Amino acid sequence: MAWSARAVAAPHRRAGVGTALMTAAEAWADEHGAATISLHTYRGSPTSVPFYEDRMGYSRRAIVFRKELNQP
């Protein structure tokens, strides 16, 4: 399992950069024997959620719960 972050700067969004990055990452993973790819993104993101679901064909598979605790 490997972790890395991907982001496209705002001025370059909707120009195919994210699609090219993800397509290359998926091809690399496939060539190296990966069976699946999973990723995390903020559920309320107006750009990344549609990108992954509609453009890249990913589906939601889990719910991550988080609770902020009071820090002294």
mmCIF file as Biopython writes it, N, C-alpha, C and O atoms, coordinates in Angstrom:
data_model
#
loop_
_atom_site.group_PDB
_atom_site.id
_atom_site.type_symbol
_atom_site.label_atom_id
_atom_site.label_alt_id
_atom_site.label_comp_id
_atom_site.label_asym_id
_atom_site.label_entity_id
_atom_site.label_seq_id
_atom_site.pdbx_PDB_ins_code
_atom_site.Cartn_x
_atom_site.Cartn_y
_atom_site.Cartn_z
_atom_site.occupancy
_atom_site.B_iso_or_equiv
_atom_site.auth_seq_id
_atom_site.auth_asym_id
_atom_site.pdbx_PDB_model_num
ATOM 1   N N  . MET A ? 1  ? 0.839   -1.169 0.000   1.0 0.0 1  A 1 
ATOM 2   C CA . MET A ? 1  ? 0.000   0.000  0.000   1.0 0.0 1  A 1 
ATOM 3   C C  . MET A ? 1  ? 0.887   1.235  0.000   1.0 0.0 1  A 1 
ATOM 4   O O  . MET A ? 1  ? 1.835   1.325  0.780   1.0 0.0 1  A 1 
ATOM 5   N N  . ALA A ? 2  ? 0.584   2.170  -0.860  1.0 0.0 2  A 1 
ATOM 6   C CA . ALA A ? 2  ? 1.334   3.412  -0.929  1.0 0.0 2  A 1 
ATOM 7   C C  . ALA A ? 2  ? 0.377   4.584  -0.782  1.0 0.0 2  A 1 
ATOM 8   O O  . ALA A ? 2  ? -0.768  4.526  -1.230  1.0 0.0 2  A 1 
ATOM 9   N N  . TRP A ? 3  ? 0.846   5.623  -0.165  1.0 0.0 3  A 1 
ATOM 10  C CA . TRP A ? 3  ? 0.035   6.826  0.007   1.0 0.0 3  A 1 
ATOM 11  C C  . TRP A ? 3  ? 0.696   7.984  -0.713  1.0 0.0 3  A 1 
ATOM 12  O O  . TRP A ? 3  ? 1.912   8.157  -0.638  1.0 0.0 3  A 1 
ATOM 13  N N  . SER A ? 4  ? -0.081  8.754  -1.389  1.0 0.0 4  A 1 
ATOM 14  C CA . SER A ? 4  ? 0.430   9.980  -1.985  1.0 0.0 4  A 1 
ATOM 15  C C  . SER A ? 4  ? -0.735  10.939 -2.157  1.0 0.0 4  A 1 
ATOM 16  O O  . SER A ? 4  ? -1.896  10.527 -2.155  1.0 0.0 4  A 1 
ATOM 17  N N  . ALA A ? 5  ? -0.430  12.187 -2.303  1.0 0.0 5  A 1 
ATOM 18  C CA . ALA A ? 5  ? -1.473  13.199 -2.463  1.0 0.0 5  A 1 
ATOM 19  C C  . ALA A ? 5  ? -1.439  13.751 -3.877  1.0 0.0 5  A 1 
ATOM 20  O O  . ALA A ? 5  ? -0.374  13.906 -4.477  1.0 0.0 5  A 1 
ATOM 21  N N  . ARG A ? 6  ? -2.605  14.041 -4.391  1.0 0.0 6  A 1 
ATOM 22  C CA . ARG A ? 6  ? -2.725  14.648 -5.710  1.0 0.0 6  A 1 
ATOM 23  C C  . ARG A ? 6  ? -3.642  15.851 -5.590  1.0 0.0 6  A 1 
ATOM 24  O O  . ARG A ? 6  ? -4.675  15.783 -4.924  1.0 0.0 6  A 1 
ATOM 25  N N  . ALA A ? 7  ? -3.281  16.924 -6.214  1.0 0.0 7  A 1 
ATOM 26  C CA . ALA A ? 7  ? -4.136  18.109 -6.253  1.0 0.0 7  A 1 
ATOM 27  C C  . ALA A ? 7  ? -3.793  18.888 -7.510  1.0 0.0 7  A 1 
ATOM 28  O O  . ALA A ? 7  ? -2.660  18.859 -7.989  1.0 0.0 7  A 1 
ATOM 29  N N  . VAL A ? 8  ? -4.777  19.575 -8.026  1.0 0.0 8  A 1 
ATOM 30  C CA . VAL A ? 8  ? -4.564  20.425 -9.195  1.0 0.0 8  A 1 
ATOM 31  C C  . VAL A ? 8  ? -4.846  21.863 -8.763  1.0 0.0 8  A 1 
ATOM 32  O O  . VAL A ? 8  ? -5.906  22.156 -8.209  1.0 0.0 8  A 1 
ATOM 33  N N  . ALA A ? 9  ? -3.908  22.740 -9.016  1.0 0.0 9  A 1 
ATOM 34  C CA . ALA A ? 9  ? -4.071  24.155 -8.657  1.0 0.0 9  A 1 
ATOM 35  C C  . ALA A ? 9  ? -5.289  24.741 -9.366  1.0 0.0 9  A 1 
ATOM 36  O O  . ALA A ? 9  ? -5.571  24.416 -10.520 1.0 0.0 9  A 1 
ATOM 37  N N  . ALA A ? 10 ? -5.991  25.595 -8.668  1.0 0.0 10 A 1 
ATOM 38  C CA . ALA A ? 10 ? -7.244  26.164 -9.174  1.0 0.0 10 A 1 
ATOM 39  C C  . ALA A ? 10 ? -7.169  26.684 -10.614 1.0 0.0 10 A 1 
ATOM 40  O O  . ALA A ? 10 ? -8.083  26.412 -11.392 1.0 0.0 10 A 1 
ATOM 41  N N  . PRO A ? 11 ? -6.129  27.414 -10.997 1.0 0.0 11 A 1 
ATOM 42  C CA . PRO A ? 11 ? -6.108  27.922 -12.380 1.0 0.0 11 A 1 
ATOM 43  C C  . PRO A ? 11 ? -6.038  26.834 -13.459 1.0 0.0 11 A 1 
ATOM 44  O O  . PRO A ? 11 ? -6.305  27.099 -14.631 1.0 0.0 11 A 1 
ATOM 45  N N  . HIS A ? 12 ? -5.678  25.608 -13.057 1.0 0.0 12 A 1 
ATOM 46  C CA . HIS A ? 12 ? -5.508  24.530 -14.032 1.0 0.0 12 A 1 
ATOM 47  C C  . HIS A ? 12 ? -6.620  23.483 -13.983 1.0 0.0 12 A 1 
ATOM 48  O O  . HIS A ? 12 ? -6.592  22.500 -14.724 1.0 0.0 12 A 1 
ATOM 49  N N  . ARG A ? 13 ? -7.595  23.702 -13.106 1.0 0.0 13 A 1 
ATOM 50  C CA . ARG A ? 13 ? -8.700  22.749 -13.012 1.0 0.0 13 A 1 
ATOM 51  C C  . ARG A ? 13 ? -9.568  22.818 -14.254 1.0 0.0 13 A 1 
ATOM 52  O O  . ARG A ? 13 ? -9.654  23.854 -14.913 1.0 0.0 13 A 1 
ATOM 53  N N  . ARG A ? 14 ? -10.215 21.695 -14.564 1.0 0.0 14 A 1 
ATOM 54  C CA . ARG A ? 14 ? -11.111 21.566 -15.704 1.0 0.0 14 A 1 
ATOM 55  C C  . ARG A ? 14 ? -10.368 21.708 -17.040 1.0 0.0 14 A 1 
ATOM 56  O O  . ARG A ? 14 ? -10.949 22.105 -18.050 1.0 0.0 14 A 1 
ATOM 57  N N  . ALA A ? 15 ? -9.078  21.375 -17.021 1.0 0.0 15 A 1 
ATOM 58  C CA . ALA A ? 15 ? -8.276  21.407 -18.242 1.0 0.0 15 A 1 
ATOM 59  C C  . ALA A ? 15 ? -7.724  20.027 -18.579 1.0 0.0 15 A 1 
ATOM 60  O O  . ALA A ? 15 ? -6.903  19.893 -19.487 1.0 0.0 15 A 1 
ATOM 61  N N  . GLY A ? 16 ? -8.170  18.993 -17.851 1.0 0.0 16 A 1 
ATOM 62  C CA . GLY A ? 16 ? -7.713  17.641 -18.124 1.0 0.0 16 A 1 
ATOM 63  C C  . GLY A ? 16 ? -6.509  17.203 -17.323 1.0 0.0 16 A 1 
ATOM 64  O O  . GLY A ? 16 ? -6.049  16.070 -17.463 1.0 0.0 16 A 1 
ATOM 65  N N  . VAL A ? 17 ? -5.991  18.089 -16.481 1.0 0.0 17 A 1 
ATOM 66  C CA . VAL A ? 17 ? -4.790  17.753 -15.716 1.0 0.0 17 A 1 
ATOM 67  C C  . VAL A ? 17 ? -5.084  16.635 -14.711 1.0 0.0 17 A 1 
ATOM 68  O O  . VAL A ? 17 ? -4.332  15.664 -14.632 1.0 0.0 17 A 1 
ATOM 69  N N  . GLY A ? 18 ? -6.164  16.763 -13.949 1.0 0.0 18 A 1 
ATOM 70  C CA . GLY A ? 18 ? -6.523  15.738 -12.970 1.0 0.0 18 A 1 
ATOM 71  C C  . GLY A ? 18 ? -6.798  14.397 -13.620 1.0 0.0 18 A 1 
ATOM 72  O O  . GLY A ? 18 ? -6.377  13.355 -13.117 1.0 0.0 18 A 1 
ATOM 73  N N  . THR A ? 19 ? -7.503  14.426 -14.736 1.0 0.0 19 A 1 
ATOM 74  C CA . THR A ? 19 ? -7.792  13.191 -15.458 1.0 0.0 19 A 1 
ATOM 75  C C  . THR A ? 19 ? -6.503  12.526 -15.924 1.0 0.0 19 A 1 
ATOM 76  O O  . THR A ? 19 ? -6.352  11.309 -15.815 1.0 0.0 19 A 1 
ATOM 77  N N  . ALA A ? 20 ? -5.578  13.323 -16.443 1.0 0.0 20 A 1 
ATOM 78  C CA . ALA A ? 20 ? -4.294  12.771 -16.895 1.0 0.0 20 A 1 
ATOM 79  C C  . ALA A ? 20 ? -3.511  12.176 -15.731 1.0 0.0 20 A 1 
ATOM 80  O O  . ALA A ? 20 ? -2.926  11.101 -15.862 1.0 0.0 20 A 1 
ATOM 81  N N  . LEU A ? 21 ? -3.496  12.870 -14.587 1.0 0.0 21 A 1 
ATOM 82  C CA . LEU A ? 21 ? -2.793  12.351 -13.411 1.0 0.0 21 A 1 
ATOM 83  C C  . LEU A ? 21 ? -3.399  11.042 -12.928 1.0 0.0 21 A 1 
ATOM 84  O O  . LEU A ? 21 ? -2.679  10.080 -12.660 1.0 0.0 21 A 1 
ATOM 85  N N  . MET A ? 22 ? -4.724  11.007 -12.819 1.0 0.0 22 A 1 
ATOM 86  C CA . MET A ? 22 ? -5.386  9.794  -12.332 1.0 0.0 22 A 1 
ATOM 87  C C  . MET A ? 22 ? -5.259  8.641  -13.323 1.0 0.0 22 A 1 
ATOM 88  O O  . MET A ? 22 ? -5.069  7.495  -12.915 1.0 0.0 22 A 1 
ATOM 89  N N  . THR A ? 23 ? -5.359  8.927  -14.599 1.0 0.0 23 A 1 
ATOM 90  C CA . THR A ? 23 ? -5.203  7.883  -15.616 1.0 0.0 23 A 1 
ATOM 91  C C  . THR A ? 23 ? -3.801  7.288  -15.560 1.0 0.0 23 A 1 
ATOM 92  O O  . THR A ? 23 ? -3.634  6.073  -15.669 1.0 0.0 23 A 1 
ATOM 93  N N  . ALA A ? 24 ? -2.801  8.135  -15.393 1.0 0.0 24 A 1 
ATOM 94  C CA . ALA A ? 24 ? -1.420  7.655  -15.275 1.0 0.0 24 A 1 
ATOM 95  C C  . ALA A ? 24 ? -1.233  6.843  -13.999 1.0 0.0 24 A 1 
ATOM 96  O O  . ALA A ? 24 ? -0.568  5.807  -14.019 1.0 0.0 24 A 1 
ATOM 97  N N  . ALA A ? 25 ? -1.808  7.297  -12.895 1.0 0.0 25 A 1 
ATOM 98  C CA . ALA A ? 25 ? -1.689  6.566  -11.628 1.0 0.0 25 A 1 
ATOM 99  C C  . ALA A ? 25 ? -2.370  5.206  -11.723 1.0 0.0 25 A 1 
ATOM 100 O O  . ALA A ? 25 ? -1.839  4.209  -11.234 1.0 0.0 25 A 1 
ATOM 101 N N  . GLU A ? 26 ? -3.528  5.163  -12.345 1.0 0.0 26 A 1 
ATOM 102 C CA . GLU A ? 26 ? -4.245  3.895  -12.512 1.0 0.0 26 A 1 
ATOM 103 C C  . GLU A ? 26 ? -3.470  2.943  -13.417 1.0 0.0 26 A 1 
ATOM 104 O O  . GLU A ? 26 ? -3.401  1.745  -13.139 1.0 0.0 26 A 1 
ATOM 105 N N  . ALA A ? 27 ? -2.897  3.453  -14.480 1.0 0.0 27 A 1 
ATOM 106 C CA . ALA A ? 27 ? -2.110  2.611  -15.385 1.0 0.0 27 A 1 
ATOM 107 C C  . ALA A ? 27 ? -0.886  2.056  -14.667 1.0 0.0 27 A 1 
ATOM 108 O O  . ALA A ? 27 ? -0.566  0.875  -14.800 1.0 0.0 27 A 1 
ATOM 109 N N  . TRP A ? 28 ? -0.201  2.908  -13.907 1.0 0.0 28 A 1 
ATOM 110 C CA . TRP A ? 28 ? 0.969   2.463  -13.155 1.0 0.0 28 A 1 
ATOM 111 C C  . TRP A ? 28 ? 0.578   1.375  -12.163 1.0 0.0 28 A 1 
ATOM 112 O O  . TRP A ? 28 ? 1.257   0.352  -12.063 1.0 0.0 28 A 1 
ATOM 113 N N  . ALA A ? 29 ? -0.511  1.588  -11.431 1.0 0.0 29 A 1 
ATOM 114 C CA . ALA A ? 29 ? -0.969  0.602  -10.446 1.0 0.0 29 A 1 
ATOM 115 C C  . ALA A ? 29 ? -1.301  -0.724 -11.118 1.0 0.0 29 A 1 
ATOM 116 O O  . ALA A ? 29 ? -0.931  -1.788 -10.622 1.0 0.0 29 A 1 
ATOM 117 N N  . ASP A ? 30 ? -1.995  -0.657 -12.241 1.0 0.0 30 A 1 
ATOM 118 C CA . ASP A ? 30 ? -2.362  -1.870 -12.978 1.0 0.0 30 A 1 
ATOM 119 C C  . ASP A ? 30 ? -1.113  -2.614 -13.453 1.0 0.0 30 A 1 
ATOM 120 O O  . ASP A ? 30 ? -1.029  -3.836 -13.336 1.0 0.0 30 A 1 
ATOM 121 N N  . GLU A ? 31 ? -0.155  -1.875 -13.984 1.0 0.0 31 A 1 
ATOM 122 C CA . GLU A ? 31 ? 1.082   -2.489 -14.463 1.0 0.0 31 A 1 
ATOM 123 C C  . GLU A ? 31 ? 1.881   -3.138 -13.337 1.0 0.0 31 A 1 
ATOM 124 O O  . GLU A ? 31 ? 2.670   -4.052 -13.578 1.0 0.0 31 A 1 
ATOM 125 N N  . HIS A ? 32 ? 1.679   -2.671 -12.119 1.0 0.0 32 A 1 
ATOM 126 C CA . HIS A ? 32 ? 2.408   -3.206 -10.971 1.0 0.0 32 A 1 
ATOM 127 C C  . HIS A ? 32 ? 1.566   -4.177 -10.142 1.0 0.0 32 A 1 
ATOM 128 O O  . HIS A ? 32 ? 1.903   -4.469 -8.995  1.0 0.0 32 A 1 
ATOM 129 N N  . GLY A ? 33 ? 0.480   -4.672 -10.715 1.0 0.0 33 A 1 
ATOM 130 C CA . GLY A ? 33 ? -0.293  -5.735 -10.104 1.0 0.0 33 A 1 
ATOM 131 C C  . GLY A ? 33 ? -1.342  -5.329 -9.083  1.0 0.0 33 A 1 
ATOM 132 O O  . GLY A ? 33 ? -1.864  -6.190 -8.375  1.0 0.0 33 A 1 
ATOM 133 N N  . ALA A ? 34 ? -1.665  -4.059 -8.986  1.0 0.0 34 A 1 
ATOM 134 C CA . ALA A ? 34 ? -2.692  -3.636 -8.034  1.0 0.0 34 A 1 
ATOM 135 C C  . ALA A ? 34 ? -4.059  -4.117 -8.507  1.0 0.0 34 A 1 
ATOM 136 O O  . ALA A ? 34 ? -4.355  -4.108 -9.702  1.0 0.0 34 A 1 
ATOM 137 N N  . ALA A ? 35 ? -4.879  -4.533 -7.565  1.0 0.0 35 A 1 
ATOM 138 C CA . ALA A ? 35 ? -6.227  -4.990 -7.894  1.0 0.0 35 A 1 
ATOM 139 C C  . ALA A ? 35 ? -7.254  -3.875 -7.713  1.0 0.0 35 A 1 
ATOM 140 O O  . ALA A ? 35 ? -8.288  -3.870 -8.381  1.0 0.0 35 A 1 
ATOM 141 N N  . THR A ? 36 ? -6.980  -2.950 -6.830  1.0 0.0 36 A 1 
ATOM 142 C CA . THR A ? 36 ? -7.907  -1.842 -6.571  1.0 0.0 36 A 1 
ATOM 143 C C  . THR A ? 36 ? -7.135  -0.571 -6.249  1.0 0.0 36 A 1 
ATOM 144 O O  . THR A ? 36 ? -5.951  -0.599 -5.911  1.0 0.0 36 A 1 
ATOM 145 N N  . ILE A ? 37 ? -7.836  0.521  -6.363  1.0 0.0 37 A 1 
ATOM 146 C CA . ILE A ? 37 ? -7.335  1.816  -5.895  1.0 0.0 37 A 1 
ATOM 147 C C  . ILE A ? 37 ? -8.419  2.390  -5.003  1.0 0.0 37 A 1 
ATOM 148 O O  . ILE A ? 37 ? -9.598  2.373  -5.355  1.0 0.0 37 A 1 
ATOM 149 N N  . SER A ? 38 ? -8.020  2.893  -3.858  1.0 0.0 38 A 1 
ATOM 150 C CA . SER A ? 38 ? -8.968  3.601  -3.002  1.0 0.0 38 A 1 
ATOM 151 C C  . SER A ? 38 ? -8.382  4.961  -2.691  1.0 0.0 38 A 1 
ATOM 152 O O  . SER A ? 38 ? -7.165  5.147  -2.707  1.0 0.0 38 A 1 
ATOM 153 N N  . LEU A ? 39 ? -9.252  5.904  -2.408  1.0 0.0 39 A 1 
ATOM 154 C CA . LEU A ? 39 ? -8.796  7.254  -2.126  1.0 0.0 39 A 1 
ATOM 155 C C  . LEU A ? 39 ? -9.740  7.921  -1.144  1.0 0.0 39 A 1 
ATOM 156 O O  . LEU A ? 39 ? -10.854 7.456  -0.902  1.0 0.0 39 A 1 
ATOM 157 N N  . HIS A ? 40 ? -9.268  9.009  -0.593  1.0 0.0 40 A 1 
ATOM 158 C CA . HIS A ? 40 ? -10.048 9.789  0.360   1.0 0.0 40 A 1 
ATOM 159 C C  . HIS A ? 40 ? -10.190 11.207 -0.168  1.0 0.0 40 A 1 
ATOM 160 O O  . HIS A ? 40 ? -9.253  11.768 -0.736  1.0 0.0 40 A 1 
ATOM 161 N N  . THR A ? 41 ? -11.359 11.773 0.023   1.0 0.0 41 A 1 
ATOM 162 C CA . THR A ? 41 ? -11.581 13.172 -0.288  1.0 0.0 41 A 1 
ATOM 163 C C  . THR A ? 41 ? -12.668 13.687 0.637   1.0 0.0 41 A 1 
ATOM 164 O O  . THR A ? 41 ? -13.413 12.899 1.220   1.0 0.0 41 A 1 
ATOM 165 N N  . TYR A ? 42 ? -12.763 14.973 0.773   1.0 0.0 42 A 1 
ATOM 166 C CA . TYR A ? 42 ? -13.771 15.577 1.634   1.0 0.0 42 A 1 
ATOM 167 C C  . TYR A ? 42 ? -15.140 15.404 0.993   1.0 0.0 42 A 1 
ATOM 168 O O  . TYR A ? 42 ? -15.323 15.751 -0.173  1.0 0.0 42 A 1 
ATOM 169 N N  . ARG A ? 43 ? -16.103 14.871 1.739   1.0 0.0 43 A 1 
ATOM 170 C CA . ARG A ? 43 ? -17.420 14.553 1.184   1.0 0.0 43 A 1 
ATOM 171 C C  . ARG A ? 43 ? -18.162 15.763 0.660   1.0 0.0 43 A 1 
ATOM 172 O O  . ARG A ? 43 ? -19.015 15.633 -0.218  1.0 0.0 43 A 1 
ATOM 173 N N  . GLY A ? 44 ? -17.853 16.938 1.182   1.0 0.0 44 A 1 
ATOM 174 C CA . GLY A ? 44 ? -18.545 18.147 0.748   1.0 0.0 44 A 1 
ATOM 175 C C  . GLY A ? 44 ? -17.849 18.900 -0.369  1.0 0.0 44 A 1 
ATOM 176 O O  . GLY A ? 44 ? -18.259 20.009 -0.712  1.0 0.0 44 A 1 
ATOM 177 N N  . SER A ? 45 ? -16.820 18.330 -0.934  1.0 0.0 45 A 1 
ATOM 178 C CA . SER A ? 45 ? -16.073 19.022 -1.986  1.0 0.0 45 A 1 
ATOM 179 C C  . SER A ? 45 ? -16.897 19.125 -3.265  1.0 0.0 45 A 1 
ATOM 180 O O  . SER A ? 45 ? -17.301 18.106 -3.824  1.0 0.0 45 A 1 
ATOM 181 N N  . PRO A ? 46 ? -17.147 20.344 -3.731  1.0 0.0 46 A 1 
ATOM 182 C CA . PRO A ? 46 ? -17.935 20.502 -4.951  1.0 0.0 46 A 1 
ATOM 183 C C  . PRO A ? 46 ? -17.173 20.138 -6.223  1.0 0.0 46 A 1 
ATOM 184 O O  . PRO A ? 46 ? -17.773 20.029 -7.293  1.0 0.0 46 A 1 
ATOM 185 N N  . THR A ? 47 ? -15.868 19.952 -6.116  1.0 0.0 47 A 1 
ATOM 186 C CA . THR A ? 47 ? -15.086 19.603 -7.311  1.0 0.0 47 A 1 
ATOM 187 C C  . THR A ? 47 ? -14.601 18.155 -7.294  1.0 0.0 47 A 1 
ATOM 188 O O  . THR A ? 47 ? -14.711 17.457 -8.302  1.0 0.0 47 A 1 
ATOM 189 N N  . SER A ? 48 ? -14.066 17.696 -6.162  1.0 0.0 48 A 1 
ATOM 190 C CA . SER A ? 48 ? -13.461 16.362 -6.178  1.0 0.0 48 A 1 
ATOM 191 C C  . SER A ? 48 ? -14.491 15.232 -6.195  1.0 0.0 48 A 1 
ATOM 192 O O  . SER A ? 48 ? -14.268 14.217 -6.855  1.0 0.0 48 A 1 
ATOM 193 N N  . VAL A ? 49 ? -15.608 15.384 -5.489  1.0 0.0 49 A 1 
ATOM 194 C CA . VAL A ? 49 ? -16.603 14.299 -5.471  1.0 0.0 49 A 1 
ATOM 195 C C  . VAL A ? 49 ? -17.151 14.038 -6.876  1.0 0.0 49 A 1 
ATOM 196 O O  . VAL A ? 49 ? -17.133 12.889 -7.317  1.0 0.0 49 A 1 
ATOM 197 N N  . PRO A ? 50 ? -17.635 15.048 -7.593  1.0 0.0 50 A 1 
ATOM 198 C CA . PRO A ? 50 ? -18.099 14.772 -8.966  1.0 0.0 50 A 1 
ATOM 199 C C  . PRO A ? 50 ? -16.972 14.280 -9.891  1.0 0.0 50 A 1 
ATOM 200 O O  . PRO A ? 50 ? -17.200 13.454 -10.775 1.0 0.0 50 A 1 
ATOM 201 N N  . PHE A ? 51 ? -15.769 14.794 -9.673  1.0 0.0 51 A 1 
ATOM 202 C CA . PHE A ? 51 ? -14.648 14.359 -10.500 1.0 0.0 51 A 1 
ATOM 203 C C  . PHE A ? 51 ? -14.438 12.859 -10.362 1.0 0.0 51 A 1 
ATOM 204 O O  . PHE A ? 51 ? -14.384 12.144 -11.363 1.0 0.0 51 A 1 
ATOM 205 N N  . TYR A ? 52 ? -14.319 12.377 -9.125  1.0 0.0 52 A 1 
ATOM 206 C CA . TYR A ? 52 ? -14.044 10.958 -8.924  1.0 0.0 52 A 1 
ATOM 207 C C  . TYR A ? 52 ? -15.226 10.080 -9.310  1.0 0.0 52 A 1 
ATOM 208 O O  . TYR A ? 52 ? -15.036 9.019  -9.905  1.0 0.0 52 A 1 
ATOM 209 N N  . GLU A ? 53 ? -16.437 10.502 -8.982  1.0 0.0 53 A 1 
ATOM 210 C CA . GLU A ? 53 ? -17.600 9.665  -9.283  1.0 0.0 53 A 1 
ATOM 211 C C  . GLU A ? 53 ? -17.997 9.727  -10.759 1.0 0.0 53 A 1 
ATOM 212 O O  . GLU A ? 53 ? -18.136 8.690  -11.408 1.0 0.0 53 A 1 
ATOM 213 N N  . ASP A ? 54 ? -18.174 10.905 -11.273 1.0 0.0 54 A 1 
ATOM 214 C CA . ASP A ? 54 ? -18.707 11.055 -12.635 1.0 0.0 54 A 1 
ATOM 215 C C  . ASP A ? 54 ? -17.650 10.892 -13.723 1.0 0.0 54 A 1 
ATOM 216 O O  . ASP A ? 54 ? -17.888 10.215 -14.724 1.0 0.0 54 A 1 
ATOM 217 N N  . ARG A ? 55 ? -16.509 11.497 -13.538 1.0 0.0 55 A 1 
ATOM 218 C CA . ARG A ? 55 ? -15.488 11.467 -14.586 1.0 0.0 55 A 1 
ATOM 219 C C  . ARG A ? 55 ? -14.619 10.215 -14.525 1.0 0.0 55 A 1 
ATOM 220 O O  . ARG A ? 55 ? -14.320 9.609  -15.554 1.0 0.0 55 A 1 
ATOM 221 N N  . MET A ? 56 ? -14.210 9.826  -13.297 1.0 0.0 56 A 1 
ATOM 222 C CA . MET A ? 56 ? -13.241 8.737  -13.174 1.0 0.0 56 A 1 
ATOM 223 C C  . MET A ? 56 ? -13.866 7.382  -12.861 1.0 0.0 56 A 1 
ATOM 224 O O  . MET A ? 56 ? -13.171 6.368  -12.908 1.0 0.0 56 A 1 
ATOM 225 N N  . GLY A ? 57 ? -15.156 7.336  -12.542 1.0 0.0 57 A 1 
ATOM 226 C CA . GLY A ? 57 ? -15.838 6.065  -12.335 1.0 0.0 57 A 1 
ATOM 227 C C  . GLY A ? 57 ? -15.644 5.419  -10.968 1.0 0.0 57 A 1 
ATOM 228 O O  . GLY A ? 57 ? -15.881 4.220  -10.819 1.0 0.0 57 A 1 
ATOM 229 N N  . TYR A ? 58 ? -15.223 6.180  -9.978  1.0 0.0 58 A 1 
ATOM 230 C CA . TYR A ? 58 ? -15.076 5.640  -8.625  1.0 0.0 58 A 1 
ATOM 231 C C  . TYR A ? 58 ? -16.436 5.625  -7.943  1.0 0.0 58 A 1 
ATOM 232 O O  . TYR A ? 58 ? -17.323 6.407  -8.287  1.0 0.0 58 A 1 
ATOM 233 N N  . SER A ? 59 ? -16.594 4.719  -6.963  1.0 0.0 59 A 1 
ATOM 234 C CA . SER A ? 59 ? -17.846 4.662  -6.214  1.0 0.0 59 A 1 
ATOM 235 C C  . SER A ? 59 ? -17.548 4.776  -4.721  1.0 0.0 59 A 1 
ATOM 236 O O  . SER A ? 59 ? -16.471 4.405  -4.255  1.0 0.0 59 A 1 
ATOM 237 N N  . ARG A ? 60 ? -18.509 5.288  -3.997  1.0 0.0 60 A 1 
ATOM 238 C CA . ARG A ? 60 ? -18.350 5.441  -2.547  1.0 0.0 60 A 1 
ATOM 239 C C  . ARG A ? 60 ? -18.415 4.065  -1.900  1.0 0.0 60 A 1 
ATOM 240 O O  . ARG A ? 60 ? -19.313 3.273  -2.185  1.0 0.0 60 A 1 
ATOM 241 N N  . ARG A ? 61 ? -17.446 3.789  -1.019  1.0 0.0 61 A 1 
ATOM 242 C CA . ARG A ? 61 ? -17.372 2.472  -0.412  1.0 0.0 61 A 1 
ATOM 243 C C  . ARG A ? 61 ? -17.327 2.505  1.116   1.0 0.0 61 A 1 
ATOM 244 O O  . ARG A ? 61 ? -17.464 1.456  1.745   1.0 0.0 61 A 1 
ATOM 245 N N  . ALA A ? 62 ? -17.144 3.655  1.722   1.0 0.0 62 A 1 
ATOM 246 C CA . ALA A ? 62 ? -17.017 3.715  3.176   1.0 0.0 62 A 1 
ATOM 247 C C  . ALA A ? 62 ? -17.429 5.085  3.680   1.0 0.0 62 A 1 
ATOM 248 O O  . ALA A ? 62 ? -17.509 6.054  2.925   1.0 0.0 62 A 1 
ATOM 249 N N  . ILE A ? 63 ? -17.684 5.134  4.963   1.0 0.0 63 A 1 
ATOM 250 C CA . ILE A ? 63 ? -17.940 6.401  5.634   1.0 0.0 63 A 1 
ATOM 251 C C  . ILE A ? 63 ? -16.898 6.519  6.736   1.0 0.0 63 A 1 
ATOM 252 O O  . ILE A ? 63 ? -16.713 5.585  7.517   1.0 0.0 63 A 1 
ATOM 253 N N  . VAL A ? 64 ? -16.231 7.633  6.807   1.0 0.0 64 A 1 
ATOM 254 C CA . VAL A ? 64 ? -15.234 7.881  7.844   1.0 0.0 64 A 1 
ATOM 255 C C  . VAL A ? 64 ? -15.834 8.891  8.820   1.0 0.0 64 A 1 
ATOM 256 O O  . VAL A ? 64 ? -16.263 9.975  8.425   1.0 0.0 64 A 1 
ATOM 257 N N  . PHE A ? 65 ? -15.859 8.522  10.089  1.0 0.0 65 A 1 
ATOM 258 C CA . PHE A ? 65 ? -16.387 9.420  11.104  1.0 0.0 65 A 1 
ATOM 259 C C  . PHE A ? 65 ? -15.235 10.127 11.807  1.0 0.0 65 A 1 
ATOM 260 O O  . PHE A ? 65 ? -14.156 9.565  12.000  1.0 0.0 65 A 1 
ATOM 261 N N  . ARG A ? 66 ? -15.499 11.384 12.186  1.0 0.0 66 A 1 
ATOM 262 C CA . ARG A ? 66 ? -14.477 12.169 12.857  1.0 0.0 66 A 1 
ATOM 263 C C  . ARG A ? 66 ? -15.155 13.050 13.897  1.0 0.0 66 A 1 
ATOM 264 O O  . ARG A ? 66 ? -16.249 13.567 13.669  1.0 0.0 66 A 1 
ATOM 265 N N  . LYS A ? 67 ? -14.507 13.213 15.024  1.0 0.0 67 A 1 
ATOM 266 C CA . LYS A ? 67 ? -15.025 14.084 16.072  1.0 0.0 67 A 1 
ATOM 267 C C  . LYS A ? 67 ? -13.874 14.917 16.617  1.0 0.0 67 A 1 
ATOM 268 O O  . LYS A ? 67 ? -12.856 14.378 17.051  1.0 0.0 67 A 1 
ATOM 269 N N  . GLU A ? 68 ? -14.043 16.226 16.591  1.0 0.0 68 A 1 
ATOM 270 C CA . GLU A ? 68 ? -13.044 17.112 17.166  1.0 0.0 68 A 1 
ATOM 271 C C  . GLU A ? 68 ? -13.211 17.114 18.670  1.0 0.0 68 A 1 
ATOM 272 O O  . GLU A ? 68 ? -14.325 17.288 19.165  1.0 0.0 68 A 1 
ATOM 273 N N  . LEU A ? 69 ? -12.134 16.925 19.405  1.0 0.0 69 A 1 
ATOM 274 C CA . LEU A ? 69 ? -12.165 16.935 20.852  1.0 0.0 69 A 1 
ATOM 275 C C  . LEU A ? 69 ? -11.594 18.254 21.363  1.0 0.0 69 A 1 
ATOM 276 O O  . LEU A ? 69 ? -10.705 18.844 20.748  1.0 0.0 69 A 1 
ATOM 277 N N  . ASN A ? 70 ? -12.108 18.691 22.468  1.0 0.0 70 A 1 
ATOM 278 C CA . ASN A ? 70 ? -11.595 19.930 23.061  1.0 0.0 70 A 1 
ATOM 279 C C  . ASN A ? 70 ? -10.168 19.721 23.508  1.0 0.0 70 A 1 
ATOM 280 O O  . ASN A ? 70 ? -9.857  18.750 24.197  1.0 0.0 70 A 1 
ATOM 281 N N  . GLN A ? 71 ? -9.313  20.623 23.118  1.0 0.0 71 A 1 
ATOM 282 C CA . GLN A ? 71 ? -7.913  20.578 23.497  1.0 0.0 71 A 1 
ATOM 283 C C  . GLN A ? 71 ? -7.671  21.634 24.575  1.0 0.0 71 A 1 
ATOM 284 O O  . GLN A ? 71 ? -8.158  22.758 24.452  1.0 0.0 71 A 1 
ATOM 285 N N  . PRO A ? 72 ? -6.926  21.289 25.630  1.0 0.0 72 A 1 
ATOM 286 C CA . PRO A ? 72 ? -6.667  22.284 26.689  1.0 0.0 72 A 1 
ATOM 287 C C  . PRO A ? 72 ? -5.810  23.429 26.209  1.0 0.0 72 A 1 
ATOM 288 O O  . PRO A ? 72 ? -5.508  24.340 26.981  1.0 0.0 72 A 1 
#
